[in-house]
Amino acid sequence: LVEGGEVAFLQLTHKFRNEHNVPLGHCVPVEGRDRVLRSLTEQIEKIVGRLGVTYSAINIDVIVTPDGGAAIIDFSFRLGGNLLPQLMRQKYGVDTVERVIRYCFPEDIDSPPVVAQTPGCYGAVIFGSPQPGVLSEEMQARTTRLFGDSARVIDLVFDIAPGETFENFDQGSHRFGHALFEVDSLESYSDILNAHLAIVRDELAREKP
């Protein structure tokens, strides 16, 4: 978040993608990246200063360089999708959606957002498939059990009902649901993501005659 031309709130996420470069999910926090955050703050403030932007949400993709710096590879004035606002609210106590709405009346903003970081890791997984298929009752049930048994589920949604079809997850709109949850570690998040992908592959194999 940029307020008054300066970075008021900035956090990194671990981002996971598939072979089509479509995001499969995010996990927070990212520890030990203070130098990266300082570098990004300087770059963002320089960019918005030249563009004359004073109040806005910003979403960026970053590559961390070998020397511990950061290179911005994508920059856009938006909150970001894939449950990023929900992750920020759960982990850091910052409601970025509410904050951006207040940018309509910047004269009423007299202090930066208050960060109240909570313990633990928070993750988001976007449900997608490596090929077209049908959401079976078993796929839905196994996915629901996976998250229920492995994490503290905050939100779990299927966009389609059993028997309905989904497309190859080669673009974000081809998702068929999502989960938002709390886990013990980044490793636990990765295990859950991989287990979900394994369920999808297994159930797709069952569909074949």
C-alpha positions as CSV (number, residue, x, y, z in Angstrom):
1,L,0.0,0.0,0.0
2,V,1.2,3.5,-0.9
3,E,0.0,6.4,1.1
4,G,1.1,10.0,0.7
5,G,3.6,8.8,-1.9
6,E,5.4,6.5,0.5
7,V,5.2,2.8,1.2
8,A,2.9,2.3,4.2
9,F,2.5,-1.5,4.1
10,L,4.6,-4.1,2.2
11,Q,4.9,-7.8,2.6
12,L,6.3,-10.7,0.7
13,T,4.7,-14.1,0.0
14,H,6.0,-17.5,-1.1
15,K,4.3,-17.9,-4.5
16,F,3.8,-21.3,-6.1
17,R,3.0,-21.7,-9.9
18,N,2.2,-24.4,-12.3
19,E,3.8,-25.2,-15.6
20,H,1.6,-22.5,-17.3
21,N,2.9,-19.9,-14.8
22,V,-0.5,-19.7,-13.2
23,P,-0.5,-19.2,-9.5
24,L,-1.4,-22.2,-7.4
25,G,-1.2,-20.4,-4.1
26,H,0.7,-18.2,-1.6
27,C,2.0,-18.7,1.9
28,V,3.1,-16.1,4.5
29,P,5.2,-15.1,6.2
30,V,8.5,-14.8,4.4
31,E,11.2,-14.6,7.1
32,G,14.6,-12.9,7.0
33,R,14.1,-10.6,4.0
34,D,14.6,-7.2,5.5
35,R,17.1,-6.2,2.9
36,V,14.7,-7.2,0.1
37,L,11.9,-5.1,1.7
38,R,14.2,-2.1,1.9
39,S,15.2,-2.4,-1.7
40,L,11.6,-2.8,-2.8
41,T,10.5,0.2,-0.8
42,E,13.1,2.3,-2.5
43,Q,12.1,1.1,-6.0
44,I,8.4,1.5,-5.4
45,E,8.7,5.0,-4.0
46,K,10.8,6.0,-7.0
47,I,8.3,4.6,-9.5
48,V,5.2,6.1,-7.9
49,G,7.0,9.4,-7.4
50,R,7.7,9.6,-11.1
51,L,4.2,8.7,-12.0
52,G,2.7,11.1,-9.5
53,V,0.7,8.4,-7.6
54,T,0.1,9.2,-4.0
55,Y,-2.5,6.6,-2.8
56,S,-2.9,3.2,-4.3
57,A,-2.6,-0.6,-3.8
58,I,0.3,-2.1,-5.6
59,N,0.9,-5.8,-6.6
60,I,4.4,-6.8,-7.7
61,D,6.2,-9.9,-8.8
62,V,9.8,-10.1,-7.6
63,I,12.9,-12.1,-8.1
64,V,15.3,-12.2,-5.2
65,T,18.9,-11.7,-6.5
66,P,21.9,-13.7,-5.3
67,D,23.2,-10.7,-3.3
68,G,20.0,-10.5,-1.3
69,G,18.5,-7.6,-3.4
70,A,15.3,-7.7,-5.4
71,A,14.3,-7.2,-9.0
72,I,10.7,-6.2,-9.8
73,I,9.5,-8.1,-12.9
74,D,5.8,-7.1,-12.8
75,F,4.2,-4.0,-11.3
76,S,0.5,-3.1,-11.2
77,F,-1.8,-0.8,-9.3
78,R,-4.1,-3.4,-7.8
79,L,-4.7,-5.4,-4.6
80,G,-3.8,-8.8,-6.2
81,G,-5.9,-11.9,-6.5
82,N,-5.6,-15.4,-5.3
83,L,-6.8,-14.5,-1.7
84,L,-3.9,-12.1,-1.1
85,P,-6.1,-9.5,0.7
86,Q,-7.4,-12.3,2.9
87,L,-3.9,-13.5,3.7
88,M,-2.8,-10.0,4.6
89,R,-5.8,-9.6,6.9
90,Q,-5.3,-13.0,8.6
91,K,-1.5,-12.8,9.1
92,Y,-0.9,-9.1,9.6
93,G,-4.3,-7.7,10.7
94,V,-4.3,-5.2,7.8
95,D,-7.6,-5.0,5.8
96,T,-6.2,-3.8,2.5
97,V,-9.6,-3.7,0.9
98,E,-11.0,-1.4,3.5
99,R,-7.8,0.7,3.3
100,V,-8.1,1.2,-0.4
101,I,-11.7,2.2,-0.1
102,R,-10.6,4.9,2.3
103,Y,-8.2,6.3,-0.4
104,C,-11.3,7.9,-1.9
105,F,-11.1,10.3,1.0
106,P,-7.3,10.5,1.6
107,E,-7.7,13.6,3.7
108,D,-9.2,11.4,6.4
109,I,-6.1,9.1,6.6
110,D,-3.9,10.5,9.4
111,S,-1.8,7.4,10.2
112,P,-0.4,4.3,8.4
113,P,-2.1,0.9,8.8
114,V,-1.4,-0.8,12.1
115,V,0.3,-4.2,11.7
116,A,-0.7,-6.8,14.3
117,Q,1.2,-9.9,13.2
118,T,-0.1,-13.2,14.5
119,P,1.8,-16.4,15.0
120,G,1.8,-19.2,12.5
121,C,1.7,-19.5,8.8
122,Y,-1.2,-18.8,6.6
123,G,-1.8,-20.2,3.1
124,A,-4.1,-20.0,0.1
125,V,-4.4,-22.8,-2.4
126,I,-6.3,-22.3,-5.7
127,F,-7.9,-25.5,-7.0
128,G,-6.9,-26.2,-10.6
129,S,-6.4,-29.2,-12.8
130,P,-3.6,-30.1,-15.3
131,Q,-6.3,-31.2,-17.8
132,P,-10.0,-30.8,-18.4
133,G,-12.2,-33.0,-16.2
134,V,-15.2,-33.4,-14.0
135,L,-15.5,-32.6,-10.3
136,S,-16.5,-35.9,-8.8
137,E,-18.1,-36.3,-5.4
138,E,-15.0,-38.2,-4.3
139,M,-12.6,-35.5,-5.5
140,Q,-14.6,-32.9,-3.5
141,A,-14.8,-35.1,-0.4
142,R,-11.1,-36.0,-0.5
143,T,-10.1,-32.4,-0.9
144,T,-12.3,-31.3,1.9
145,R,-10.9,-34.0,4.2
146,L,-7.3,-33.1,3.3
147,F,-7.7,-29.5,4.4
148,G,-9.8,-30.4,7.4
149,D,-7.3,-33.0,8.6
150,S,-4.1,-31.0,7.8
151,A,-4.8,-27.4,8.7
152,R,-7.1,-25.0,10.4
153,V,-9.5,-24.1,7.6
154,I,-10.7,-20.5,7.4
155,D,-12.5,-20.7,4.1
156,L,-13.0,-23.5,1.6
157,V,-15.0,-23.0,-1.6
158,F,-15.8,-25.0,-4.6
159,D,-16.9,-22.9,-7.6
160,I,-18.7,-25.8,-9.3
161,A,-20.9,-28.7,-8.1
162,P,-20.0,-32.4,-8.4
163,G,-20.7,-33.5,-12.0
164,E,-19.8,-30.2,-13.5
165,T,-16.7,-29.8,-15.6
166,F,-13.5,-27.7,-15.3
167,E,-10.9,-26.7,-17.8
168,N,-7.1,-27.1,-17.9
169,F,-5.7,-24.7,-15.4
170,D,-3.8,-22.6,-17.9
171,Q,-5.3,-19.3,-16.8
172,G,-6.7,-18.0,-13.6
173,S,-10.3,-18.1,-14.6
174,H,-10.1,-21.9,-15.0
175,R,-9.9,-22.5,-11.2
176,F,-12.6,-24.6,-9.6
177,G,-12.3,-23.4,-6.0
178,H,-9.9,-22.3,-3.2
179,A,-8.9,-22.9,0.4
180,L,-7.6,-20.4,2.9
181,F,-6.1,-21.9,6.0
182,E,-3.5,-21.8,8.9
183,V,-0.6,-24.3,9.1
184,D,2.5,-24.8,11.2
185,S,5.1,-24.1,8.6
186,L,6.0,-23.4,5.0
187,E,6.9,-27.1,4.7
188,S,3.4,-28.1,5.9
189,Y,1.9,-25.7,3.3
190,S,3.9,-27.3,0.6
191,D,2.9,-30.8,1.7
192,I,-0.8,-29.8,1.6
193,L,-0.5,-28.2,-1.9
194,N,1.3,-31.3,-3.3
195,A,-1.3,-33.6,-1.7
196,H,-4.1,-31.6,-3.2
197,L,-2.5,-31.8,-6.7
198,A,-2.1,-35.6,-6.2
199,I,-5.8,-36.0,-5.4
200,V,-6.7,-34.1,-8.6
201,R,-4.4,-36.3,-10.7
202,D,-5.6,-39.5,-9.0
203,E,-9.3,-38.7,-9.6
204,L,-8.6,-37.7,-13.2
205,A,-7.0,-41.0,-13.7
206,R,-10.1,-42.7,-12.4
207,E,-12.3,-40.9,-15.0
208,K,-10.4,-42.6,-17.9
209,P,-12.2,-45.7,-19.3
